[in-house]
Amino acid sequence: MKRHWILRGLKFALFVVLAATVLSCVVMALWNRLMPAVFGLHAISFWQALGLLVLSKILFRGWGPAFETHWRQRMRERWEQMTSQEREKFRTGMRGSCGPLGSSQEAPKA
């Protein structure tokens, strides 16, 4: 039984390394083909492309789906516990700082 888990772990590790290699090569090829011609930037190496992939994951995806799911679940629970007046107050506050939320009405212009 233990051998089965080791083999499974090795397969997963191999898949991760292979996926990272392929994605890094794609990012490197796209960057080196487009960015120097369009923006006059320098070409990048494989390791820089891998670094860009990791950085973009951190910046645009967060630390993982478990945190995202937990956060959304907590917000949904809090939303369901609010009264309609509290929800409207929340929407009004968010509209002031983030733009229209949940309704088609425009915020009043000052």
Stockholm file with secondary structure:
# STOCKHOLM 1.0

chainA/1-110         MKRHWILRGLKFALFVVLAATVLSCVVMALWNRLMPAVFGLHAISFWQALGLLVLSKILFRGWGPAFETHWRQRMRERWEQMTSQEREKFRTGMRGSCGPLGSSQEAPKA
#=GR chainA/1-110 SS CHHHHHHHHHHHHHHHHHHHHHHHHHHHHHHHHHHHHHHCCCCCCHHHHHHHHHHHHHHHHTTCHHHHHHHHHHHHHHHHHSCHHHHHHHHHHHHHHHCCCSSSCCCCCC
#=GC SS_cons         CHHHHHHHHHHHHHHHHHHHHHHHHHHHHHHHHHHHHHHCCCCCCHHHHHHHHHHHHHHHHTTCHHHHHHHHHHHHHHHHHSCHHHHHHHHHHHHHHHCCCSSSCCCCCC
//
